[in-house]
Each structure stands twice: as C-alpha cells, then as structure tokens.
Amino acid sequence: MTKETNLGFGVIGLGSIANHHIQAILHSSNAHLVAVCSRNEDKLAQAEKEFGVSTYTDFTEMMQHPELDAVCICTPSGFHLEPTLTAAQAGKHVFVEKPLEVNLDRSLQMITACETAGVQLECVFQNRFQPDFLKMKKALNQGQLGKLVLGNAYIKWFRDQAYYDSTDWRGTFKGDGGAALINQSIHTIDLLLQLMGPVKSVIGKIATVAHDIEGEDLGLGILEFENGALGTIEGSTAIHQGYPEKLEIHGTLGNLILEGGRITQWQIKGQEGNSNEAPTETDSGSSDPMAIGYGLHQKQLQGFVDSILDGSKAEVDGQSALASIRVIRAIYESSQSGKRVVLAP
C-alpha cells in the first residue's frame, strides 16, 4: 500500500495503557506501527526488539520520522497537551487517551491546535463502541423510553494504595487532574452524557477516605440535564473488592440498565421483558485496571484511521470529549464552593 492508504503510527508513552494502543494499531487495517517514544530505556529496548520500530526519548524528534502520520498519546493525563501541540504543528493526527487533559483550558488548547493545523483529534472513549451500549443508544434515539426522567452512573471500584504508589502521577492534581472521577469514572460518565444529553447544572461533593493521595477516591454528583431530567453520579476507588460499573437510564416508557458493559435489564412498555442475569464475565476494570482488553480500543482506532483516509469527522472529536470533563470539573468546583454550579451552554 502507499503511504496515503497505510498510516504510520507512533506511540508516545509506554505505560500500562500503551500496549492496548499498540495492539489496536497492529490489528487495524491501513495502519502500521513505525515508532515509540518513552523516557524508559528498558521499555524502548523491549519495543524495538518485539516490534522492530524506531525508538525515541524525545517526542519532538519522533515527529521527524518520515513514515509518521499519526500519534497515540499514552502519557499521564496531565501531560497530553505538549505532545499534542507538537504533533499538530508537525501535521500529525492525534489519538489521545482519556481524559483529553486535566482541565478545560488545556483541553481547549489541544482542540484549537489541531483545528488550526487541519489534523484529526480523537479522544479514547472506547466504551462508546460496546455492542450493548450501542443497542441502548439506538433505543433512546428511536424514542423507545419515552421522555427521559433519570440517569444514574455508578462506578464503585477498588484500587489499593500500591496502585497509586506505583507511579509519581496517579492521584495527583498535576498528573491526574484529581483521581477517581476524572480517571476511572470518566468512562461511565461519558456514556451517561451520551444517552441523557447536555448537563445544565451540577451539585457535587468529593472526599478522600481510604488513600493517601491528593485527589478524591469518592465523588458524588447530582445533575440537572437540559432536557429536564435529573441524574446522579457515584464514583469511587475505595469500595472494597469493587463492583462492575453500572449505567441506569429511566424514561416514562421503560428502563435500561448496563452493567459491566452488558445489558442486564431491558424493560420497555409494549415489549416483552428482557431481564438478563448479571454476566459472569465482563470487561470491567472494577478491581484490576488490566482486566480490560484492547478490542474496543481497536474498534475506535480503526474508525480513526478511516476518518483520516476519507476526511470524515472523528467519532469522538475534541468537542465531544469535553462534555465529561466539564461535568467532572463542575463536581470539583461545587464541592469546593458548596454551591450549585451552572454549566455554560
């Protein structure tokens, strides 16, 4: 294939999530891995041996690779901005792990840089591609639940202290932007917003109850949606053993519940009940962050490749990825001020 139809990818950052991106590239059509970048010399040597790619300790130098068309940014959350700006300036498309960045200002800088350079920016929210979630989304788009009245996101997960101690950025304001809400809970919050629509206002409360970290390991939010529905968020990494994340959507004509990526309740007026037993196996990272496979990353990355080649809009572009950050930052602000926070339209 020519360079125009077979995109060369580089991966910046070789932490735990990077392998998901590498495997996604290796298993996608019209994409191949050409380079990796890390400060860890041992990881670079392993990548060079395993994948036969060019290695770099400076992402600015990696941008000069003649076959590089796009980059996957797998650095800590608070270090997404700089490589994105560098990539955009070099004319490289950007596929970045969630969240886009740790606050709105840094996220908006990324969006502006990529728009100005005319390159694609996509944020990884792979759970949007879960088959059961897509089934729920279709039902809502068809109006099968009637008027939406309540949406709930429950992310009662567990991480031990060793998880936070294993890096110098997890649970910090600079590297993580907070903790349980903006790192672990953001995926289910994103799905909640995809189904319930934009949020009008937020009342939030956060606390750190079980870990020695700067950020929260417990966060609660009460949401008022623009469509008049209400909602709640419960996110934590302090729930012993942890439970699969749960998304509940209630309308005037029925209820849908997604648990661990699987529909466990499908109750719609006029339809035969479909209340499934909870699955014995899920893709949930409730107690182990590495329990999540790379399959959904691959689905999203394939779409990213296709959007670059055909010039279409990225599935999860920068503006789409901002919604969950706005809500989470509003929870933080409300908790600090003790007041309801109204989100800008």
Contacts in CASP RR format, 6 or more apart in sequence:
PFRMAT RR
TARGET T0000
AUTHOR 0000-0000-0000
METHOD contacts of the structure
MODEL  1
MTKETNLGFGVIGLGSIANHHIQAILHSSNAHLVAVCSRNEDKLAQAEKE
FGVSTYTDFTEMMQHPELDAVCICTPSGFHLEPTLTAAQAGKHVFVEKPL
EVNLDRSLQMITACETAGVQLECVFQNRFQPDFLKMKKALNQGQLGKLVL
GNAYIKWFRDQAYYDSTDWRGTFKGDGGAALINQSIHTIDLLLQLMGPVK
SVIGKIATVAHDIEGEDLGLGILEFENGALGTIEGSTAIHQGYPEKLEIH
GTLGNLILEGGRITQWQIKGQEGNSNEAPTETDSGSSDPMAIGYGLHQKQ
LQGFVDSILDGSKAEVDGQSALASIRVIRAIYESSQSGKRVVLAP
1 30 0 8 1.000
3 67 0 8 1.000
3 69 0 8 1.000
4 309 0 8 1.000
5 30 0 8 1.000
5 309 0 8 1.000
6 30 0 8 1.000
6 31 0 8 1.000
6 32 0 8 1.000
7 30 0 8 1.000
7 31 0 8 1.000
7 32 0 8 1.000
7 69 0 8 1.000
7 70 0 8 1.000
7 93 0 8 1.000
7 305 0 8 1.000
7 308 0 8 1.000
7 309 0 8 1.000
8 31 0 8 1.000
8 32 0 8 1.000
8 33 0 8 1.000
8 34 0 8 1.000
8 67 0 8 1.000
8 68 0 8 1.000
8 69 0 8 1.000
8 70 0 8 1.000
9 25 0 8 1.000
9 31 0 8 1.000
9 32 0 8 1.000
9 33 0 8 1.000
9 34 0 8 1.000
9 68 0 8 1.000
9 69 0 8 1.000
9 70 0 8 1.000
9 71 0 8 1.000
9 72 0 8 1.000
9 95 0 8 1.000
10 33 0 8 1.000
10 34 0 8 1.000
10 35 0 8 1.000
10 36 0 8 1.000
10 37 0 8 1.000
10 53 0 8 1.000
10 62 0 8 1.000
10 65 0 8 1.000
10 68 0 8 1.000
10 70 0 8 1.000
10 71 0 8 1.000
10 72 0 8 1.000
11 18 0 8 1.000
11 21 0 8 1.000
11 22 0 8 1.000
11 25 0 8 1.000
11 33 0 8 1.000
11 35 0 8 1.000
11 36 0 8 1.000
11 37 0 8 1.000
11 71 0 8 1.000
11 72 0 8 1.000
11 74 0 8 1.000
12 36 0 8 1.000
12 37 0 8 1.000
12 38 0 8 1.000
12 59 0 8 1.000
12 62 0 8 1.000
12 71 0 8 1.000
12 72 0 8 1.000
12 73 0 8 1.000
12 74 0 8 1.000
12 75 0 8 1.000
12 83 0 8 1.000
13 36 0 8 1.000
13 37 0 8 1.000
13 38 0 8 1.000
13 73 0 8 1.000
13 74 0 8 1.000
13 75 0 8 1.000
14 36 0 8 1.000
14 38 0 8 1.000
14 40 0 8 1.000
14 43 0 8 1.000
14 44 0 8 1.000
14 47 0 8 1.000
14 74 0 8 1.000
15 38 0 8 1.000
15 43 0 8 1.000
15 74 0 8 1.000
16 289 0 8 1.000
16 290 0 8 1.000
17 74 0 8 1.000
17 97 0 8 1.000
18 36 0 8 1.000
18 72 0 8 1.000
18 74 0 8 1.000
19 294 0 8 1.000
20 292 0 8 1.000
20 293 0 8 1.000
20 294 0 8 1.000
20 297 0 8 1.000
21 72 0 8 1.000
21 74 0 8 1.000
21 95 0 8 1.000
21 97 0 8 1.000
21 294 0 8 1.000
21 297 0 8 1.000
21 301 0 8 1.000
22 33 0 8 1.000
22 36 0 8 1.000
22 47 0 8 1.000
22 51 0 8 1.000
23 294 0 8 1.000
23 295 0 8 1.000
23 297 0 8 1.000
23 298 0 8 1.000
24 294 0 8 1.000
24 295 0 8 1.000
24 297 0 8 1.000
24 298 0 8 1.000
24 300 0 8 1.000
24 301 0 8 1.000
24 302 0 8 1.000
25 31 0 8 1.000
25 32 0 8 1.000
25 33 0 8 1.000
25 72 0 8 1.000
25 301 0 8 1.000
26 32 0 8 1.000
26 33 0 8 1.000
26 51 0 8 1.000
27 294 0 8 1.000
27 295 0 8 1.000
27 298 0 8 1.000
28 298 0 8 1.000
28 301 0 8 1.000
28 302 0 8 1.000
28 305 0 8 1.000
29 302 0 8 1.000
29 305 0 8 1.000
30 305 0 8 1.000
30 306 0 8 1.000
30 309 0 8 1.000
31 301 0 8 1.000
31 302 0 8 1.000
31 305 0 8 1.000
33 51 0 8 1.000
33 53 0 8 1.000
34 53 0 8 1.000
34 54 0 8 1.000
34 65 0 8 1.000
34 67 0 8 1.000
34 68 0 8 1.000
35 53 0 8 1.000
35 54 0 8 1.000
35 55 0 8 1.000
35 56 0 8 1.000
35 62 0 8 1.000
35 65 0 8 1.000
35 68 0 8 1.000
36 44 0 8 1.000
36 47 0 8 1.000
36 51 0 8 1.000
36 53 0 8 1.000
36 54 0 8 1.000
36 55 0 8 1.000
36 56 0 8 1.000
37 55 0 8 1.000
37 56 0 8 1.000
37 57 0 8 1.000
37 58 0 8 1.000
37 59 0 8 1.000
37 62 0 8 1.000
38 44 0 8 1.000
38 47 0 8 1.000
38 55 0 8 1.000
38 57 0 8 1.000
39 57 0 8 1.000
41 57 0 8 1.000
44 55 0 8 1.000
44 56 0 8 1.000
44 57 0 8 1.000
45 55 0 8 1.000
47 53 0 8 1.000
47 55 0 8 1.000
48 54 0 8 1.000
48 55 0 8 1.000
54 62 0 8 1.000
54 65 0 8 1.000
56 62 0 8 1.000
59 71 0 8 1.000
59 83 0 8 1.000
59 86 0 8 1.000
59 87 0 8 1.000
60 86 0 8 1.000
62 68 0 8 1.000
62 71 0 8 1.000
63 86 0 8 1.000
63 87 0 8 1.000
63 90 0 8 1.000
63 92 0 8 1.000
64 90 0 8 1.000
68 92 0 8 1.000
69 92 0 8 1.000
69 93 0 8 1.000
69 308 0 8 1.000
70 92 0 8 1.000
70 93 0 8 1.000
70 94 0 8 1.000
70 95 0 8 1.000
70 120 0 8 1.000
70 304 0 8 1.000
70 305 0 8 1.000
70 308 0 8 1.000
71 83 0 8 1.000
71 87 0 8 1.000
71 92 0 8 1.000
71 93 0 8 1.000
71 94 0 8 1.000
71 95 0 8 1.000
72 95 0 8 1.000
72 96 0 8 1.000
72 97 0 8 1.000
72 301 0 8 1.000
73 80 0 8 1.000
73 83 0 8 1.000
73 84 0 8 1.000
73 87 0 8 1.000
73 94 0 8 1.000
73 95 0 8 1.000
73 96 0 8 1.000
73 97 0 8 1.000
74 97 0 8 1.000
75 83 0 8 1.000
76 167 0 8 1.000
76 169 0 8 1.000
76 170 0 8 1.000
76 175 0 8 1.000
76 176 0 8 1.000
77 97 0 8 1.000
77 98 0 8 1.000
77 99 0 8 1.000
77 101 0 8 1.000
77 102 0 8 1.000
77 169 0 8 1.000
77 175 0 8 1.000
77 176 0 8 1.000
77 177 0 8 1.000
77 182 0 8 1.000
77 183 0 8 1.000
78 101 0 8 1.000
78 102 0 8 1.000
78 106 0 8 1.000
78 169 0 8 1.000
78 174 0 8 1.000
78 175 0 8 1.000
78 176 0 8 1.000
78 177 0 8 1.000
79 169 0 8 1.000
79 175 0 8 1.000
80 96 0 8 1.000
80 97 0 8 1.000
80 100 0 8 1.000
80 101 0 8 1.000
80 106 0 8 1.000
80 110 0 8 1.000
81 101 0 8 1.000
81 106 0 8 1.000
81 109 0 8 1.000
81 110 0 8 1.000
84 94 0 8 1.000
84 96 0 8 1.000
84 110 0 8 1.000
84 113 0 8 1.000
84 114 0 8 1.000
84 121 0 8 1.000
85 109 0 8 1.000
85 110 0 8 1.000
85 113 0 8 1.000
87 93 0 8 1.000
87 94 0 8 1.000
87 119 0 8 1.000
88 94 0 8 1.000
88 110 0 8 1.000
88 113 0 8 1.000
88 114 0 8 1.000
88 116 0 8 1.000
88 117 0 8 1.000
88 118 0 8 1.000
88 119 0 8 1.000
88 121 0 8 1.000
89 113 0 8 1.000
89 117 0 8 1.000
91 117 0 8 1.000
91 118 0 8 1.000
91 119 0 8 1.000
92 119 0 8 1.000
93 119 0 8 1.000
93 120 0 8 1.000
93 121 0 8 1.000
93 304 0 8 1.000
93 308 0 8 1.000
94 110 0 8 1.000
94 114 0 8 1.000
94 119 0 8 1.000
94 120 0 8 1.000
94 121 0 8 1.000
94 122 0 8 1.000
95 122 0 8 1.000
95 124 0 8 1.000
95 301 0 8 1.000
95 304 0 8 1.000
96 110 0 8 1.000
96 121 0 8 1.000
96 122 0 8 1.000
96 123 0 8 1.000
96 124 0 8 1.000
97 123 0 8 1.000
97 124 0 8 1.000
98 123 0 8 1.000
98 124 0 8 1.000
98 125 0 8 1.000
98 186 0 8 1.000
98 187 0 8 1.000
98 190 0 8 1.000
98 321 0 8 1.000
99 107 0 8 1.000
99 123 0 8 1.000
99 182 0 8 1.000
99 183 0 8 1.000
99 186 0 8 1.000
99 321 0 8 1.000
99 324 0 8 1.000
99 325 0 8 1.000
99 328 0 8 1.000
100 107 0 8 1.000
100 110 0 8 1.000
100 111 0 8 1.000
100 123 0 8 1.000
100 318 0 8 1.000
100 321 0 8 1.000
100 322 0 8 1.000
100 325 0 8 1.000
101 107 0 8 1.000
101 109 0 8 1.000
101 110 0 8 1.000
101 325 0 8 1.000
102 173 0 8 1.000
102 174 0 8 1.000
102 175 0 8 1.000
102 176 0 8 1.000
102 177 0 8 1.000
102 178 0 8 1.000
102 182 0 8 1.000
103 177 0 8 1.000
103 325 0 8 1.000
103 329 0 8 1.000
104 322 0 8 1.000
104 325 0 8 1.000
104 326 0 8 1.000
104 329 0 8 1.000
107 318 0 8 1.000
107 321 0 8 1.000
107 322 0 8 1.000
107 325 0 8 1.000
108 322 0 8 1.000
110 121 0 8 1.000
110 318 0 8 1.000
111 121 0 8 1.000
111 318 0 8 1.000
111 319 0 8 1.000
111 322 0 8 1.000
114 120 0 8 1.000
114 121 0 8 1.000
114 318 0 8 1.000
115 121 0 8 1.000
120 304 0 8 1.000
120 307 0 8 1.000
120 308 0 8 1.000
120 314 0 8 1.000
120 317 0 8 1.000
121 314 0 8 1.000
121 317 0 8 1.000
121 318 0 8 1.000
122 300 0 8 1.000
122 304 0 8 1.000
122 307 0 8 1.000
122 314 0 8 1.000
122 315 0 8 1.000
122 316 0 8 1.000
122 317 0 8 1.000
122 318 0 8 1.000
123 316 0 8 1.000
123 317 0 8 1.000
123 318 0 8 1.000
123 320 0 8 1.000
123 321 0 8 1.000
124 297 0 8 1.000
124 300 0 8 1.000
124 316 0 8 1.000
125 187 0 8 1.000
125 190 0 8 1.000
125 300 0 8 1.000
125 316 0 8 1.000
125 321 0 8 1.000
125 324 0 8 1.000
126 187 0 8 1.000
126 295 0 8 1.000
126 296 0 8 1.000
126 297 0 8 1.000
126 299 0 8 1.000
126 300 0 8 1.000
127 133 0 8 1.000
127 187 0 8 1.000
127 188 0 8 1.000
127 190 0 8 1.000
127 191 0 8 1.000
127 261 0 8 1.000
127 296 0 8 1.000
128 134 0 8 1.000
128 190 0 8 1.000
128 191 0 8 1.000
128 194 0 8 1.000
128 300 0 8 1.000
128 315 0 8 1.000
128 316 0 8 1.000
129 296 0 8 1.000
129 299 0 8 1.000
129 300 0 8 1.000
130 258 0 8 1.000
130 261 0 8 1.000
130 283 0 8 1.000
130 296 0 8 1.000
132 258 0 8 1.000
132 261 0 8 1.000
132 262 0 8 1.000
132 263 0 8 1.000
133 191 0 8 1.000
133 247 0 8 1.000
133 258 0 8 1.000
133 261 0 8 1.000
135 263 0 8 1.000
136 195 0 8 1.000
136 249 0 8 1.000
136 256 0 8 1.000
136 258 0 8 1.000
136 263 0 8 1.000
137 194 0 8 1.000
137 195 0 8 1.000
139 145 0 8 1.000
139 256 0 8 1.000
139 268 0 8 1.000
140 148 0 8 1.000
140 195 0 8 1.000
140 249 0 8 1.000
140 256 0 8 1.000
143 253 0 8 1.000
144 253 0 8 1.000
144 254 0 8 1.000
144 268 0 8 1.000
144 271 0 8 1.000
145 249 0 8 1.000
145 250 0 8 1.000
145 251 0 8 1.000
145 252 0 8 1.000
145 253 0 8 1.000
145 254 0 8 1.000
145 255 0 8 1.000
145 256 0 8 1.000
145 268 0 8 1.000
146 251 0 8 1.000
146 252 0 8 1.000
146 253 0 8 1.000
146 254 0 8 1.000
147 229 0 8 1.000
147 251 0 8 1.000
147 252 0 8 1.000
148 195 0 8 1.000
148 196 0 8 1.000
148 225 0 8 1.000
148 227 0 8 1.000
148 229 0 8 1.000
148 249 0 8 1.000
148 250 0 8 1.000
148 251 0 8 1.000
149 229 0 8 1.000
149 230 0 8 1.000
149 250 0 8 1.000
149 251 0 8 1.000
149 252 0 8 1.000
150 229 0 8 1.000
150 230 0 8 1.000
150 231 0 8 1.000
150 248 0 8 1.000
150 249 0 8 1.000
150 250 0 8 1.000
150 251 0 8 1.000
151 192 0 8 1.000
151 195 0 8 1.000
151 196 0 8 1.000
151 223 0 8 1.000
151 229 0 8 1.000
151 230 0 8 1.000
151 231 0 8 1.000
151 232 0 8 1.000
151 247 0 8 1.000
151 248 0 8 1.000
151 249 0 8 1.000
151 250 0 8 1.000
152 192 0 8 1.000
152 231 0 8 1.000
152 232 0 8 1.000
152 233 0 8 1.000
152 234 0 8 1.000
152 246 0 8 1.000
152 247 0 8 1.000
152 248 0 8 1.000
153 185 0 8 1.000
153 188 0 8 1.000
153 189 0 8 1.000
153 191 0 8 1.000
153 192 0 8 1.000
153 232 0 8 1.000
153 233 0 8 1.000
153 234 0 8 1.000
153 235 0 8 1.000
153 245 0 8 1.000
153 246 0 8 1.000
153 247 0 8 1.000
154 188 0 8 1.000
154 234 0 8 1.000
154 235 0 8 1.000
154 243 0 8 1.000
154 245 0 8 1.000
154 246 0 8 1.000
154 247 0 8 1.000
154 248 0 8 1.000
155 180 0 8 1.000
155 184 0 8 1.000
155 185 0 8 1.000
155 188 0 8 1.000
155 189 0 8 1.000
155 233 0 8 1.000
155 234 0 8 1.000
155 235 0 8 1.000
155 236 0 8 1.000
155 245 0 8 1.000
155 246 0 8 1.000
156 234 0 8 1.000
156 235 0 8 1.000
156 236 0 8 1.000
156 239 0 8 1.000
156 242 0 8 1.000
156 243 0 8 1.000
156 245 0 8 1.000
156 286 0 8 1.000
157 180 0 8 1.000
157 184 0 8 1.000
157 185 0 8 1.000
157 235 0 8 1.000
157 236 0 8 1.000
157 237 0 8 1.000
157 239 0 8 1.000
157 242 0 8 1.000
157 243 0 8 1.000
157 245 0 8 1.000
157 285 0 8 1.000
157 286 0 8 1.000
157 287 0 8 1.000
158 237 0 8 1.000
158 238 0 8 1.000
158 239 0 8 1.000
158 240 0 8 1.000
158 241 0 8 1.000
158 242 0 8 1.000
158 286 0 8 1.000
158 287 0 8 1.000
159 184 0 8 1.000
159 211 0 8 1.000
159 217 0 8 1.000
159 237 0 8 1.000
159 289 0 8 1.000
161 211 0 8 1.000
161 212 0 8 1.000
163 170 0 8 1.000
163 237 0 8 1.000
163 289 0 8 1.000
164 170 0 8 1.000
164 171 0 8 1.000
164 179 0 8 1.000
164 211 0 8 1.000
164 212 0 8 1.000
164 213 0 8 1.000
169 175 0 8 1.000
169 176 0 8 1.000
170 176 0 8 1.000
170 179 0 8 1.000
170 183 0 8 1.000
170 213 0 8 1.000
171 177 0 8 1.000
171 178 0 8 1.000
171 179 0 8 1.000
171 183 0 8 1.000
171 213 0 8 1.000
171 214 0 8 1.000
171 215 0 8 1.000
172 178 0 8 1.000
172 213 0 8 1.000
172 214 0 8 1.000
172 215 0 8 1.000
173 214 0 8 1.000
173 215 0 8 1.000
176 182 0 8 1.000
176 183 0 8 1.000
176 215 0 8 1.000
177 215 0 8 1.000
178 214 0 8 1.000
178 215 0 8 1.000
178 216 0 8 1.000
178 332 0 8 1.000
179 208 0 8 1.000
179 211 0 8 1.000
179 213 0 8 1.000
179 214 0 8 1.000
179 215 0 8 1.000
179 216 0 8 1.000
179 217 0 8 1.000
179 237 0 8 1.000
180 215 0 8 1.000
180 216 0 8 1.000
180 217 0 8 1.000
180 218 0 8 1.000
180 219 0 8 1.000
180 235 0 8 1.000
180 236 0 8 1.000
180 237 0 8 1.000
180 238 0 8 1.000
181 189 0 8 1.000
181 206 0 8 1.000
181 216 0 8 1.000
181 219 0 8 1.000
181 233 0 8 1.000
181 235 0 8 1.000
181 328 0 8 1.000
181 331 0 8 1.000
181 332 0 8 1.000
182 325 0 8 1.000
182 328 0 8 1.000
184 235 0 8 1.000
184 237 0 8 1.000
185 219 0 8 1.000
185 233 0 8 1.000
185 235 0 8 1.000
185 236 0 8 1.000
185 245 0 8 1.000
185 328 0 8 1.000
186 324 0 8 1.000
186 325 0 8 1.000
186 328 0 8 1.000
187 245 0 8 1.000
188 245 0 8 1.000
188 246 0 8 1.000
188 247 0 8 1.000
189 233 0 8 1.000
189 324 0 8 1.000
189 327 0 8 1.000
189 328 0 8 1.000
190 321 0 8 1.000
190 323 0 8 1.000
190 324 0 8 1.000
191 247 0 8 1.000
191 258 0 8 1.000
192 231 0 8 1.000
192 233 0 8 1.000
192 247 0 8 1.000
193 199 0 8 1.000
193 323 0 8 1.000
193 324 0 8 1.000
193 327 0 8 1.000
195 247 0 8 1.000
195 249 0 8 1.000
196 223 0 8 1.000
196 225 0 8 1.000
196 227 0 8 1.000
196 229 0 8 1.000
196 231 0 8 1.000
196 249 0 8 1.000
197 225 0 8 1.000
197 226 0 8 1.000
197 227 0 8 1.000
198 225 0 8 1.000
198 226 0 8 1.000
198 323 0 8 1.000
198 343 0 8 1.000
198 345 0 8 1.000
199 223 0 8 1.000
199 224 0 8 1.000
199 225 0 8 1.000
199 226 0 8 1.000
199 323 0 8 1.000
199 326 0 8 1.000
199 327 0 8 1.000
199 330 0 8 1.000
199 343 0 8 1.000
200 224 0 8 1.000
200 225 0 8 1.000
200 226 0 8 1.000
200 228 0 8 1.000
200 342 0 8 1.000
200 343 0 8 1.000
201 223 0 8 1.000
201 224 0 8 1.000
201 340 0 8 1.000
201 341 0 8 1.000
201 342 0 8 1.000
201 343 0 8 1.000
202 221 0 8 1.000
202 222 0 8 1.000
202 223 0 8 1.000
202 224 0 8 1.000
202 327 0 8 1.000
202 330 0 8 1.000
202 331 0 8 1.000
202 334 0 8 1.000
202 340 0 8 1.000
202 341 0 8 1.000
202 343 0 8 1.000
203 221 0 8 1.000
203 222 0 8 1.000
203 334 0 8 1.000
203 340 0 8 1.000
203 341 0 8 1.000
204 219 0 8 1.000
204 220 0 8 1.000
204 221 0 8 1.000
204 222 0 8 1.000
204 330 0 8 1.000
204 331 0 8 1.000
204 334 0 8 1.000
204 335 0 8 1.000
204 338 0 8 1.000
204 341 0 8 1.000
205 219 0 8 1.000
205 220 0 8 1.000
205 221 0 8 1.000
205 331 0 8 1.000
205 334 0 8 1.000
205 335 0 8 1.000
206 215 0 8 1.000
206 216 0 8 1.000
206 218 0 8 1.000
206 219 0 8 1.000
206 220 0 8 1.000
206 331 0 8 1.000
206 332 0 8 1.000
206 335 0 8 1.000
207 216 0 8 1.000
207 217 0 8 1.000
207 218 0 8 1.000
207 219 0 8 1.000
208 215 0 8 1.000
208 216 0 8 1.000
208 217 0 8 1.000
208 218 0 8 1.000
209 217 0 8 1.000
209 218 0 8 1.000
209 238 0 8 1.000
210 217 0 8 1.000
210 218 0 8 1.000
210 238 0 8 1.000
211 217 0 8 1.000
211 237 0 8 1.000
211 238 0 8 1.000
216 332 0 8 1.000
217 236 0 8 1.000
217 237 0 8 1.000
217 238 0 8 1.000
218 235 0 8 1.000
218 236 0 8 1.000
218 238 0 8 1.000
219 233 0 8 1.000
219 234 0 8 1.000
219 235 0 8 1.000
219 236 0 8 1.000
219 331 0 8 1.000
219 335 0 8 1.000
220 232 0 8 1.000
220 233 0 8 1.000
220 234 0 8 1.000
220 235 0 8 1.000
220 331 0 8 1.000
221 232 0 8 1.000
221 233 0 8 1.000
221 234 0 8 1.000
221 331 0 8 1.000
221 334 0 8 1.000
222 230 0 8 1.000
222 231 0 8 1.000
222 232 0 8 1.000
223 230 0 8 1.000
223 231 0 8 1.000
223 232 0 8 1.000
223 233 0 8 1.000
223 327 0 8 1.000
224 230 0 8 1.000
224 231 0 8 1.000
225 231 0 8 1.000
226 345 0 8 1.000
233 327 0 8 1.000
233 331 0 8 1.000
241 287 0 8 1.000
242 286 0 8 1.000
242 287 0 8 1.000
243 286 0 8 1.000
244 259 0 8 1.000
244 260 0 8 1.000
244 261 0 8 1.000
244 278 0 8 1.000
244 282 0 8 1.000
244 284 0 8 1.000
244 285 0 8 1.000
244 286 0 8 1.000
245 259 0 8 1.000
245 260 0 8 1.000
245 261 0 8 1.000
245 284 0 8 1.000
245 285 0 8 1.000
245 286 0 8 1.000
246 257 0 8 1.000
246 258 0 8 1.000
246 259 0 8 1.000
246 260 0 8 1.000
247 257 0 8 1.000
247 258 0 8 1.000
247 259 0 8 1.000
248 255 0 8 1.000
248 256 0 8 1.000
248 257 0 8 1.000
248 258 0 8 1.000
249 255 0 8 1.000
249 256 0 8 1.000
249 257 0 8 1.000
253 268 0 8 1.000
253 269 0 8 1.000
254 267 0 8 1.000
254 268 0 8 1.000
254 269 0 8 1.000
255 265 0 8 1.000
255 267 0 8 1.000
255 268 0 8 1.000
256 263 0 8 1.000
256 265 0 8 1.000
256 266 0 8 1.000
256 267 0 8 1.000
256 268 0 8 1.000
257 263 0 8 1.000
257 264 0 8 1.000
257 265 0 8 1.000
258 264 0 8 1.000
259 278 0 8 1.000
259 279 0 8 1.000
259 282 0 8 1.000
260 279 0 8 1.000
260 282 0 8 1.000
260 283 0 8 1.000
260 284 0 8 1.000
260 286 0 8 1.000
261 282 0 8 1.000
261 283 0 8 1.000
261 284 0 8 1.000
262 276 0 8 1.000
262 278 0 8 1.000
262 279 0 8 1.000
262 282 0 8 1.000
263 274 0 8 1.000
263 276 0 8 1.000
264 275 0 8 1.000
264 276 0 8 1.000
264 277 0 8 1.000
264 278 0 8 1.000
264 279 0 8 1.000
265 274 0 8 1.000
265 275 0 8 1.000
265 276 0 8 1.000
266 273 0 8 1.000
266 274 0 8 1.000
266 275 0 8 1.000
266 276 0 8 1.000
267 273 0 8 1.000
267 274 0 8 1.000
267 275 0 8 1.000
283 291 0 8 1.000
283 292 0 8 1.000
283 293 0 8 1.000
283 296 0 8 1.000
284 291 0 8 1.000
284 292 0 8 1.000
285 291 0 8 1.000
285 292 0 8 1.000
300 315 0 8 1.000
300 316 0 8 1.000
303 315 0 8 1.000
304 314 0 8 1.000
304 315 0 8 1.000
306 312 0 8 1.000
307 313 0 8 1.000
307 314 0 8 1.000
307 315 0 8 1.000
326 343 0 8 1.000
327 343 0 8 1.000
330 341 0 8 1.000
330 343 0 8 1.000
333 341 0 8 1.000
334 340 0 8 1.000
334 341 0 8 1.000
END
